[in-house]
Amino acid sequence: MKIKIGEFDFLETWDGVFYKKLSHYPSITEWEMQSIFDFIKYEETNGRECKIEADEEIITRLKNYKGIYDSGNRVPAPTVITECRTCPKYKGCMTDFVCHTASLENGIKILDCGKLLSAVQARNKNAEELAKEKRNAAKDPADYFDYVMFAWGNCQAGDRLVMERKLGRFPDEKDLSTAFTPGIRFFFDYKKLCSHPDAVFDGVLPVKIKNEVSLKDWVHAIIIPDIYKKDFEGYIPQELRRKVFYLENNCKDIWAWSEKVYEFVREKIK
């Protein structure tokens, strides 16, 4: 795997390259250095060597920080991470919550079984098969499919992916505005979820969990668009009913919906 550190539009992994965008390039924070070493550790654990491409000053900072990282002392997440500033209101990722977003069909299955499952478990296929599928456009390695993935709570990436799966192509501007249909969002307290016994930090996602996550034990809130209310009747376990909320999608686009849902969870649910 190659790690490119620089001024990019987004932080992402794509086809064997981790494009690491910094909040204030060429300055690099402890959180950003920690995430780079998290990425290296995860990749090396799975048999992939990493090569870093960056300015010499950044390389030197990383070398000096490695001893701190190896000691096990972790840097807490800042309140807002500004590596990605595409969010219109927050201009960054809010770190109090993370969420997993599912389609209507998958949301029903999740609530019916009471767990978030990795792709391997949910689809009953081995990781190698899943990695070879056409839908794996980024060519993610097989081990990625052993985990439940999470995005930051105010991020629209999960809903965007649900739309992509629904359409069978990358969504266009209309798909993400007038034709946008939200998914089902499962919210988790970030600090609490980081204590999960199967939590893994790969340097890209806030956190991911090996195999499965029990909703009863971990979920903070479940947000369902109100147009799907009848679809979910009979599938919500008694112990989760107080954590399920139905919201109207009266938003102009995916960004406004993401903001509305995040604000509801942050302000209304204690």
N, C-alpha and C positions, 0 to 999 in steps of 0.2 A: 504493500500500500504506500502511496505517496501522500505526504502532507504538504500542502502549499499554503503558506501564511502570507497574507497580503490584503490588498484593498479589493474585495469582491463585492458583488451585489448582495449575495446571501452566504450564509454558512450552510454547507451541504456536503454530502458524500455522493459521488457519481462516477460509476464505472472505474472503481479502483483508486479514486483520488478524493482526499478530504480537503476541501477548500475551507480553510480556517480564516474567517473574517474577524478582524479585531475591532473593538469599539472605537479606538482612537489610534489607528495605525500612524506611525510605527511603534507607538507605546504598546506595551503588553502588560496586562494585570496578572495578579497571582491566580485569580479564577480562570483566566484564559490559559495560563501555563498549566494549571492543574488539569484542565480539560484536554489539553494536548497530550499530557502524560497518561491520562485515563485512556485516551484513544490508543496510544502506543501499547499500553499494558493489555488492553482488550485484544488488539490485533495479534500481539505476540503470543498471548494465551491460546489463540486459535490458529497458530502456525503461520502467521503472516508477518514478514519483516516490514518495517516502516523506514522511509527515507524522508527527511525534512528538507524543504526548499524555503529558505527565508533569508532576510538580511543578516549579516554577520552579528550585528548588535543583538538581534533577537535570539540568534543561536547561542550567543554568550549568556544572555539572560536565562535561557532554558537550561544550559549546563550548570549554572550557579544554583538554579532552583531544584535540580533533580534530587539533591540530598534531602531537602525539605520534604519533597513528595515521597521519597522512599521511606522517610521516617513514619509515614502514616498520618501525619497531621494534615487534615483536610480544611480547605478554605470554605466557609459557608457561602451559599449563593447570595449575591447582592440582591437588593430589593427589586431592581430592574436591570436586566441584561440588555445592553444596547448594541450588541453585535449585529442584530437585525432590527432595522428601524421602519419596516414597512407598515406596521400597525398605525393607522391614522391618528388615533388618540394618544396612545401610550408611548409611541416611538421606541418600543422595546418590549422585551418579554417579562411579564410579571411573574414572580417566582413563588408566590404563596400557594398556588395550586397547579397541578398537572391534570391533563385529561386524556382519555382515550375515546375516540369517536367511531361509531359504528353505523351501518346502514339500518333501515327499518327491519329488514329480515334478520340481520345478525344481532340487532338490539334485542329482538324478541327471544332469540336463541340464548343470548347471554343471560337475560333475566330468568328465563325458564330453567337454566342450569345453575344460576347463582354465581357464575364465575366468568372472569375474563380469561380466555384461553389463548395460548400462542397459536400461530398459524398451523404449526405441525399438529397440535392437538385438536384444534377446531375443525381442520379440514381432513384429518386422518390420512395425511400423506407425509412421507419423510422429507426432511429438509432439502435433500438433493433434488428431489422432484420439483419442489416449490421454487427452488432457485432457477430452474431451467424454464419456468413458465414465461410466456410472452409478457404477462403483466409485471414481471420483475424488470422494468425498463432500466432501472439504475444498476442492474447486474449486482445486486447485493449478494454477498456470500451466503452459503447455506445456513451457517450458524445463526444468522439474523432471525430466521424463522422459528427459532426455539424460544423466542421472547415475546412478551406482551409489551407493546411500545406505547410511550407517552409523550405528549407535547406539552408545552407550557399552557396554563389555563386560558390565557387570552389569545392564543394562537388560532389561526384559521386553517392550518395545514391539514388537520384531521378531516374537516368538512370538505376541503378541496379534494383530498384523496377519495373520500366517499363518492363525490360527484364524478371523479375520474373513473372509478370502478363502475359506476352506474352507466356512464356514457360510453365507456370503452375507448376513450380518447382524452387528451388533455382539455380541460374546460376552457371555454373562451369567455370574453367579458360578459356576454349575455347569460351564459350558464351560471356565472357567479353573481349576477344581479337579478334581473327580472325573472329568470328561469331557475333561480337557486332554490334548492330544497335541502334544508338542514338535516344532519344526521342526529343520532342519539349520543349525547355526551355523558360520559362517566367521569366525575371529578373526584380527585384525591388530594388530601393535604400533602404537600410535597415533603415536608420534613418527616412526617409520619411514614410516608411510603418509602422513604430512604432507609428506614429501619427494617424493612421487610427482609426476612432471612435469605431470599433469593434475588435481592436487588443487585443490579450490575450497573456500573457507570462506564459508558463506552466513549465519552468525550463528545458525542454528537447530540444524543437525546438527553433530556434532564435526568432520566433514569429509565431502566427497563427491567422487567421481572421475568425470571426463567419459568417457563411452563404455564403458570396460572396465578390468578389473584382472586381470592374469595371476596365477593362484594360485601357480604355480611360483616366481615372483619375489617375491611379497609375503605370501602367507598364513602365519600363525604356527601355527594349529591348526584342524582341522575336527572338530567334535563331532557325532556321529550317534547318535540314540537306538538302543539295541541291538536293538530290535524290528525295525529296518530293515536289519539287517546283511546278510541274504540279498539284499535288493533292490539293494544297492550292489555286490555281487560282480560283477566284470567291468567296472565303470565307473571304478574308481579308477586313475589313471595311476601307473606305477611310481614316478615322482619325488615323488608326493604321499603314498605309503603310510605313510611314517614320521610324517606329520603328521595322520593320521586316527585318531580315537579313538572307541570305542563306549561309551556310558554308559547305565546302567539308569535309567529314570525311576521311581524309588521315592519320589517327592516328593508332598506333599499338594496342591500347587497350582503355578501358573506362577511365583510368587515364589520358592518353595523350589527349583524347577528352575533358575531363573536364577542363584540363589546357588550351587547345586551346580556348575553348568557353569563359571561364572566362577572359583570357587575351584579347580577342577580345572586350568584353564588357567593360573592365576596360580601355583599351588603345585607342580604336577606336571610342567609342560612347561617346559623350559629351552632 
